Amino acid sequence: MADTLPFTDTSQDLAVRLADARARTDEIFSILTPEALYERPIPERHRLIFYLGHVEAFDWNLIARGTHGVEPFHERFDKLFAFGIDPVDGALPNEPPSAWPREEEVRDYNREVRRRIDDLLASSAAVLPMAIEHRLMHAETLAYLLHRLPYPLKRPLASAGETEPARASTDGRVRIPAGTATLGMSRESGRFGWDNEFESMRVPVPEFRIDLGKVTNGRYREFVEAGGYHEPRLWSDADWAWKEAAGLEHPTFWERRGGAWVWRGMFSDLPLREDCPVYVSHAEASAFARWAKGSLPTEAQFHRAAYGTPEGEEREFPWGDAAPAREHGQFDFHAWDPAPVGSHPAGRSAFGVWDLVGNGWEWTSTVFGPFPGFRAHPLYEGYSSNFFDGEHYVMKGGSPRTAACMLRRTFRNWFQPRYPFVYAALRLVEA
């Protein structure tokens, strides 16, 4: 397989990582009450029972069938659980719960998949990083899906609601001098990456100014209370039509209770923390940017602020080259909800910018597309190329539920502009 993406872990390391990733998805399914598996908390997505089978079907189709040519033992499930939904035309799935298999049938399938995959691990090192990161992506996707479920359908976990205290103000902007940003990675690097992370290129970035911290709930509340959701000039025509059809008047994670704003937490309603980052869609972020007379950063500007240095060198992470640790930010499943902006001084970039990794993905103004030299991976050809449609925007950084392995500087996330359920934050720039 000439196009197999590189990796650096040993087979033993990868087996441990796969076991840890399985524990993550097992944990999030343990939150659900039995009846919750057949709920559809977000109308545009499958019922939750799909995801119970999907993470295992993906491993089976990638490793057993795709890499080793193993004959299927349950071909119907291999196909049923193969693909999710990315609705861009407004169509919503409408099948009843009875159209899906019983939970125990899916769990039996999952157990057999794991048993057979485990027998193949020693000869599967080339594709295990893909299986591991795919599973960890769904551990995050499931978190925001479960975030929308009614609280009685979830079993709270002990770690729910943990946050760090804010340690500093992140008001204001900092100047980022002109320089160069390196996007993507070289195939010769010997490191794993998804197909959209290749090939490496250097991009000149003119001088700009960027917010020291993410936009907080408090700052965004000013936009809401100033009538930002009722001012058409702040929205594109498509975004305004979507907002009006949805009846949206504030972020999806907020609710109004007795005259006060409430944050919809994972396991309970919480008083709105004005010092925490706001989570919004790209459409809402863009409207706020126009109101605040700023812009969302480009992907290259984000890279320059996050990984660049005044000396012109570039770092692996905003704080340097050390592996991500708890003091660097709110990520790697340590909490269900965001921390106050300004909670992790050890995670600041060389330019003094806070929270560039963790605590919420950050929207950019860059339309998701390939880098020069892009080649789709032969075992997952549609992973990126299906979304090079001009309808998705790049997100960078990571959220509280993003695995540490996906905090690498080259990782690119993307979503449609009018999808308000993701743990996605924003900050502004000005030229």
C-alpha positions as CSV (number, residue, x, y, z in Angstrom):
1,M,0.0,0.0,0.0
2,A,2.1,2.9,-1.3
3,D,-0.3,5.5,0.1
4,T,-0.5,4.2,3.6
5,L,-0.1,7.1,6.0
6,P,3.0,6.9,8.2
7,F,3.0,6.2,11.9
8,T,5.5,6.1,14.7
9,D,3.9,3.9,17.4
10,T,4.9,0.3,17.8
11,S,2.2,-2.4,17.4
12,Q,2.2,-2.8,21.2
13,D,1.7,1.0,21.7
14,L,-1.1,0.9,19.2
15,A,-2.9,-2.0,20.9
16,V,-2.8,0.0,24.2
17,R,-4.1,3.1,22.4
18,L,-6.9,1.1,20.8
19,A,-8.0,-0.3,24.2
20,D,-8.0,3.2,25.7
21,A,-10.1,4.5,22.7
22,R,-12.5,1.7,23.2
23,A,-12.8,2.6,26.9
24,R,-13.7,6.2,25.8
25,T,-16.6,5.1,23.6
26,D,-17.7,2.5,26.1
27,E,-17.8,5.2,28.8
28,I,-20.0,7.6,26.8
29,F,-22.5,4.8,25.9
30,S,-22.6,4.0,29.6
31,I,-24.2,7.4,30.2
32,L,-27.3,6.4,28.3
33,T,-30.4,4.9,29.8
34,P,-31.7,1.9,27.6
35,E,-34.5,3.9,26.0
36,A,-32.1,6.7,25.0
37,L,-30.3,4.6,22.4
38,Y,-33.3,5.0,20.1
39,E,-33.5,8.8,20.5
40,R,-32.4,11.3,17.8
41,P,-31.2,14.3,19.9
42,I,-30.1,16.2,16.8
43,P,-32.7,15.9,13.9
44,E,-30.0,15.9,11.2
45,R,-28.2,12.9,12.7
46,H,-28.8,9.2,13.0
47,R,-30.5,7.7,16.1
48,L,-27.9,6.9,18.8
49,I,-28.1,3.2,18.2
50,F,-26.3,3.8,14.9
51,Y,-23.2,5.1,16.6
52,L,-23.2,2.1,18.9
53,G,-22.6,-0.1,15.9
54,H,-20.7,2.4,13.8
55,V,-17.4,2.6,15.6
56,E,-17.1,-1.2,15.5
57,A,-18.3,-1.5,11.9
58,F,-15.7,1.0,10.9
59,D,-12.9,-1.0,12.5
60,W,-14.2,-4.2,10.9
61,N,-14.5,-2.7,7.4
62,L,-11.1,-1.0,7.6
63,I,-9.0,-3.6,9.3
64,A,-10.6,-7.0,8.8
65,R,-12.2,-6.5,5.4
66,G,-10.2,-3.7,3.9
67,T,-6.7,-4.6,5.0
68,H,-6.9,-8.4,5.5
69,G,-9.7,-9.4,3.1
70,V,-11.6,-11.3,5.9
71,E,-15.0,-12.6,4.9
72,P,-17.9,-10.9,6.6
73,F,-19.8,-12.6,9.4
74,H,-22.6,-10.1,9.5
75,E,-22.6,-8.2,6.2
76,R,-25.9,-6.5,6.8
77,F,-24.5,-4.7,9.9
78,D,-21.2,-4.0,8.1
79,K,-23.3,-1.9,5.6
80,L,-26.0,-0.6,8.0
81,F,-23.5,1.0,10.3
82,A,-20.9,2.0,7.8
83,F,-21.8,5.7,7.1
84,G,-23.1,8.6,9.0
85,I,-25.0,11.7,7.7
86,D,-23.9,15.1,6.6
87,P,-27.1,16.8,5.5
88,V,-26.5,19.9,3.4
89,D,-29.9,20.0,1.5
90,G,-32.2,20.4,4.5
91,A,-33.5,16.8,4.3
92,L,-33.9,15.1,7.6
93,P,-34.0,11.3,8.3
94,N,-37.4,10.1,9.4
95,E,-37.2,6.4,10.0
96,P,-38.9,5.1,13.2
97,P,-36.9,3.5,16.0
98,S,-38.3,0.1,15.0
99,A,-36.3,0.3,11.8
100,W,-33.1,-0.3,13.8
101,P,-31.9,-3.6,15.3
102,R,-32.3,-4.4,19.0
103,E,-29.5,-3.2,21.3
104,E,-28.4,-6.7,22.2
105,E,-28.0,-7.7,18.6
106,V,-25.7,-4.7,18.1
107,R,-23.7,-5.4,21.2
108,D,-23.3,-9.1,20.1
109,Y,-21.9,-7.8,16.8
110,N,-19.6,-5.4,18.6
111,R,-18.2,-8.1,20.8
112,E,-17.5,-10.4,17.9
113,V,-15.9,-7.6,15.9
114,R,-13.5,-6.8,18.8
115,R,-12.6,-10.4,19.3
116,R,-11.7,-10.9,15.6
117,I,-10.0,-7.5,15.3
118,D,-7.8,-8.3,18.3
119,D,-6.5,-11.4,16.5
120,L,-5.3,-9.2,13.7
121,L,-3.7,-6.4,15.6
122,A,-0.1,-7.6,15.2
123,S,-0.4,-7.2,11.4
124,S,-2.5,-4.1,11.3
125,A,-0.1,-1.4,12.5
126,A,-0.4,0.6,9.2
127,V,-4.1,1.3,9.7
128,L,-4.6,1.2,13.5
129,P,-3.9,4.9,13.9
130,M,-6.8,5.6,11.6
131,A,-9.1,3.3,13.5
132,I,-8.0,4.8,16.9
133,E,-8.5,8.4,15.8
134,H,-11.8,7.7,14.1
135,R,-13.1,6.2,17.3
136,L,-11.9,9.1,19.4
137,M,-13.5,11.6,17.0
138,H,-16.8,9.8,17.6
139,A,-16.2,9.9,21.4
140,E,-16.4,13.7,20.9
141,T,-19.2,13.6,18.4
142,L,-21.2,11.5,20.8
143,A,-20.6,14.0,23.6
144,Y,-22.3,16.8,21.7
145,L,-25.1,14.5,20.6
146,L,-25.7,13.4,24.2
147,H,-25.5,17.1,25.2
148,R,-28.9,17.6,23.5
149,L,-30.6,14.7,25.3
150,P,-33.1,15.4,28.1
151,Y,-31.3,15.0,31.4
152,P,-33.5,12.0,32.6
153,L,-32.1,9.9,29.7
154,K,-28.5,10.3,31.0
155,R,-26.7,8.9,34.0
156,P,-24.3,11.6,35.3
157,L,-20.7,10.7,35.7
158,A,-18.7,11.7,38.8
159,S,-16.4,14.1,36.8
160,A,-19.3,16.1,35.4
161,G,-19.0,19.9,35.6
162,E,-15.3,20.2,36.6
163,T,-13.8,23.6,35.7
164,E,-10.6,25.4,36.4
165,P,-10.7,28.8,38.0
166,A,-9.9,31.8,35.8
167,R,-6.4,33.2,36.5
168,A,-6.1,36.2,34.2
169,S,-8.0,38.6,32.0
170,T,-7.9,37.9,28.3
171,D,-9.4,41.2,27.1
172,G,-7.8,43.0,24.2
173,R,-5.8,42.1,21.2
174,V,-2.1,41.4,20.5
175,R,-0.1,42.3,17.4
176,I,1.2,39.3,15.4
177,P,4.1,40.5,13.1
178,A,4.2,39.4,9.5
179,G,5.7,36.0,9.1
180,T,5.3,32.6,7.6
181,A,2.9,29.8,8.6
182,T,3.5,26.1,7.8
183,L,0.3,24.3,7.0
184,G,0.1,20.6,6.7
185,M,2.8,18.0,7.1
186,S,5.2,16.2,4.7
187,R,4.6,12.6,3.9
188,E,8.3,12.1,4.6
189,S,7.8,13.1,8.2
190,G,7.1,9.6,9.3
191,R,4.1,10.7,11.3
192,F,0.4,9.7,11.0
193,G,-2.0,12.2,9.6
194,W,-5.3,12.2,7.8
195,D,-5.3,12.8,4.0
196,N,-6.3,16.4,4.3
197,E,-3.2,17.1,6.4
198,F,-0.8,16.5,3.5
199,E,1.2,18.0,1.8
200,S,3.1,20.6,3.7
201,M,3.2,24.2,2.4
202,R,4.5,27.5,3.7
203,V,2.2,30.5,3.5
204,P,3.2,34.2,4.0
205,V,1.0,35.9,6.6
206,P,0.9,39.7,6.7
207,E,0.8,41.5,10.1
208,F,-2.5,41.3,12.0
209,R,-4.0,41.7,15.5
210,I,-5.8,38.9,17.3
211,D,-8.0,38.5,20.4
212,L,-5.9,37.4,23.4
213,G,-8.8,35.0,24.4
214,K,-11.8,33.4,22.9
215,V,-15.0,35.4,22.8
216,T,-16.7,34.8,26.1
217,N,-20.4,34.2,26.9
218,G,-20.4,37.7,28.5
219,R,-19.0,39.4,25.4
220,Y,-21.4,37.5,23.2
221,R,-24.3,38.4,25.4
222,E,-23.8,42.1,24.5
223,F,-24.4,41.1,20.9
224,V,-27.5,39.2,21.8
225,E,-28.9,42.0,23.9
226,A,-28.0,44.6,21.3
227,G,-30.4,42.9,18.9
228,G,-27.8,41.1,16.8
229,Y,-30.2,38.2,16.1
230,H,-32.7,40.7,14.7
231,E,-30.4,42.7,12.4
232,P,-30.4,41.2,8.8
233,R,-27.4,43.3,7.7
234,L,-25.1,41.3,10.0
235,W,-26.0,38.0,8.4
236,S,-25.5,36.5,4.9
237,D,-28.8,35.8,3.1
238,A,-28.4,32.1,3.6
239,D,-27.5,32.4,7.3
240,W,-30.4,34.8,7.9
241,A,-32.9,32.4,6.2
242,W,-31.6,29.5,8.4
243,K,-31.8,31.6,11.6
244,E,-35.3,32.7,10.9
245,A,-36.5,29.2,9.9
246,A,-34.9,27.8,13.1
247,G,-36.3,30.6,15.3
248,L,-32.9,31.1,16.7
249,E,-32.4,34.1,19.0
250,H,-29.4,33.1,21.1
251,P,-26.8,30.3,21.1
252,T,-28.1,26.8,21.3
253,F,-26.2,26.1,24.5
254,W,-28.1,28.9,26.2
255,E,-31.6,29.0,27.7
256,R,-33.6,31.7,29.3
257,R,-35.0,30.8,32.7
258,G,-36.9,33.3,34.8
259,G,-35.2,36.3,33.3
260,A,-31.7,34.8,33.7
261,W,-29.4,33.1,31.2
262,V,-28.7,29.4,31.8
263,W,-26.0,27.2,30.3
264,R,-27.2,23.8,29.1
265,G,-24.6,21.5,30.6
266,M,-24.1,17.9,29.9
267,F,-25.9,16.6,33.0
268,S,-27.7,19.7,34.4
269,D,-28.5,23.3,33.8
270,L,-25.9,25.7,35.2
271,P,-25.8,29.4,35.7
272,L,-24.3,30.9,32.5
273,R,-20.5,31.5,33.2
274,E,-19.8,34.8,31.5
275,D,-16.1,34.1,31.5
276,C,-16.4,30.8,29.6
277,P,-16.2,30.7,25.8
278,V,-19.4,30.9,23.8
279,Y,-20.2,28.0,21.5
280,V,-21.9,29.0,18.3
281,S,-22.2,28.0,14.6
282,H,-20.1,29.6,11.9
283,A,-23.1,31.6,10.9
284,E,-23.5,33.1,14.3
285,A,-19.8,33.7,14.7
286,S,-19.7,35.5,11.4
287,A,-22.6,37.8,12.4
288,F,-20.9,38.6,15.7
289,A,-17.7,39.4,13.8
290,R,-19.5,41.9,11.6
291,W,-21.2,43.5,14.7
292,A,-17.9,43.7,16.5
293,K,-16.1,45.1,13.4
294,G,-13.6,42.2,13.2
295,S,-13.1,39.1,11.2
296,L,-12.7,35.4,11.8
297,P,-9.1,34.4,11.3
298,T,-7.9,32.5,8.3
299,E,-6.4,29.0,8.9
300,A,-3.0,30.6,8.2
301,Q,-3.5,33.4,10.7
302,F,-4.6,30.9,13.3
303,H,-1.4,28.9,12.7
304,R,0.8,32.0,12.8
305,A,-0.7,33.1,16.2
306,A,-0.7,29.6,17.7
307,Y,2.5,28.0,16.5
308,G,4.7,30.9,15.3
309,T,7.2,32.8,17.4
310,P,8.7,36.4,17.3
311,E,12.0,34.8,16.2
312,G,10.4,33.2,13.1
313,E,10.6,29.6,14.3
314,E,7.5,27.4,14.7
315,R,6.4,25.2,17.6
316,E,4.6,21.9,17.7
317,F,2.0,23.4,20.1
318,P,1.3,26.9,21.3
319,W,3.3,26.4,24.5
320,G,6.3,24.7,22.8
321,D,7.2,21.2,21.9
322,A,6.2,19.4,25.1
323,A,3.3,16.9,24.8
324,P,-0.1,18.2,25.8
325,A,-0.7,18.0,29.6
326,R,-3.4,19.1,31.9
327,E,-1.9,22.4,32.7
328,H,-1.9,23.4,29.0
329,G,-5.7,23.5,28.5
330,Q,-9.2,22.1,28.7
331,F,-9.0,19.0,26.5
332,D,-8.5,15.2,26.3
333,F,-11.8,14.3,28.0
334,H,-10.9,15.9,31.4
335,A,-14.2,17.8,31.6
336,W,-17.6,17.9,30.0
337,D,-18.0,21.7,29.9
338,P,-15.6,24.5,29.1
339,A,-13.4,26.3,31.6
340,P,-13.2,30.0,32.0
341,V,-11.0,31.7,29.5
342,G,-7.7,32.5,31.1
343,S,-7.6,29.3,33.2
344,H,-4.4,27.8,31.7
345,P,-1.5,30.2,31.5
346,A,0.9,27.4,30.7
347,G,-0.9,26.9,27.4
348,R,-0.3,30.4,26.0
349,S,1.5,30.8,22.7
350,A,4.8,32.6,22.1
351,F,2.8,35.8,21.4
352,G,0.8,35.5,24.6
353,V,-2.4,34.3,23.1
354,W,-4.6,32.1,25.4
355,D,-6.7,29.0,24.8
356,L,-5.6,28.3,21.2
357,V,-5.7,24.5,21.9
358,G,-8.7,23.1,23.9
359,N,-11.7,24.7,25.5
360,G,-13.6,24.8,22.2
361,W,-12.7,24.5,18.5
362,E,-12.2,27.8,16.8
363,W,-13.9,28.8,13.6
364,T,-11.8,30.1,10.8
365,S,-12.9,32.0,7.6
366,T,-11.1,29.3,5.5
367,V,-13.3,27.1,3.4
368,F,-12.3,23.4,3.8
369,G,-10.3,22.2,0.9
370,P,-7.2,20.2,-0.1
371,F,-3.7,21.3,0.2
372,P,-1.5,21.0,-3.0
373,G,-0.4,17.4,-3.4
374,F,-3.6,16.0,-1.7
375,R,-4.2,12.3,-2.2
376,A,-7.3,10.5,-0.8
377,H,-6.4,7.5,1.3
378,P,-7.3,4.4,-0.6
379,L,-9.0,2.8,2.4
380,Y,-11.1,5.9,3.2
381,E,-11.4,7.8,0.0
382,G,-14.3,9.9,1.0
383,Y,-13.0,11.1,4.4
384,S,-12.1,14.5,3.2
385,S,-12.9,14.7,-0.5
386,N,-16.6,14.3,0.1
387,F,-16.5,17.6,1.9
388,F,-14.5,19.7,-0.6
389,D,-17.7,21.2,-1.6
390,G,-17.4,24.8,-0.5
391,E,-20.0,24.2,2.2
392,H,-17.7,23.5,5.1
393,Y,-15.3,25.7,7.1
394,V,-12.0,24.7,8.8
395,M,-11.9,24.6,12.6
396,K,-8.7,24.5,14.6
397,G,-7.7,23.9,18.2
398,G,-9.8,21.4,20.0
399,S,-12.5,21.2,22.6
400,P,-12.8,19.8,26.2
401,R,-13.7,16.4,24.6
402,T,-10.9,16.3,22.0
403,A,-8.3,13.5,22.4
404,A,-4.7,14.7,23.0
405,C,-3.5,12.9,19.8
406,M,-5.7,15.2,17.7
407,L,-4.2,18.4,19.2
408,R,-1.3,18.2,16.7
409,R,-0.9,21.4,14.7
410,T,-1.7,19.9,11.4
411,F,-5.1,18.4,12.4
412,R,-8.0,20.0,10.6
413,N,-11.6,19.8,11.7
414,W,-14.5,21.1,9.6
415,F,-18.2,21.7,9.8
416,Q,-21.1,23.3,7.9
417,P,-21.7,26.9,8.7
418,R,-25.3,26.5,10.0
419,Y,-24.8,23.6,12.5
420,P,-25.0,25.0,16.0
421,F,-24.4,21.9,18.1
422,V,-20.6,21.5,18.0
423,Y,-18.2,22.7,20.8
424,A,-17.1,25.5,18.5
425,A,-15.8,28.9,19.8
426,L,-14.4,32.0,18.1
427,R,-12.0,34.8,18.3
428,L,-11.5,37.8,16.1
429,V,-8.7,39.4,14.1
430,E,-8.2,42.7,12.4
431,A,-5.6,43.6,9.8
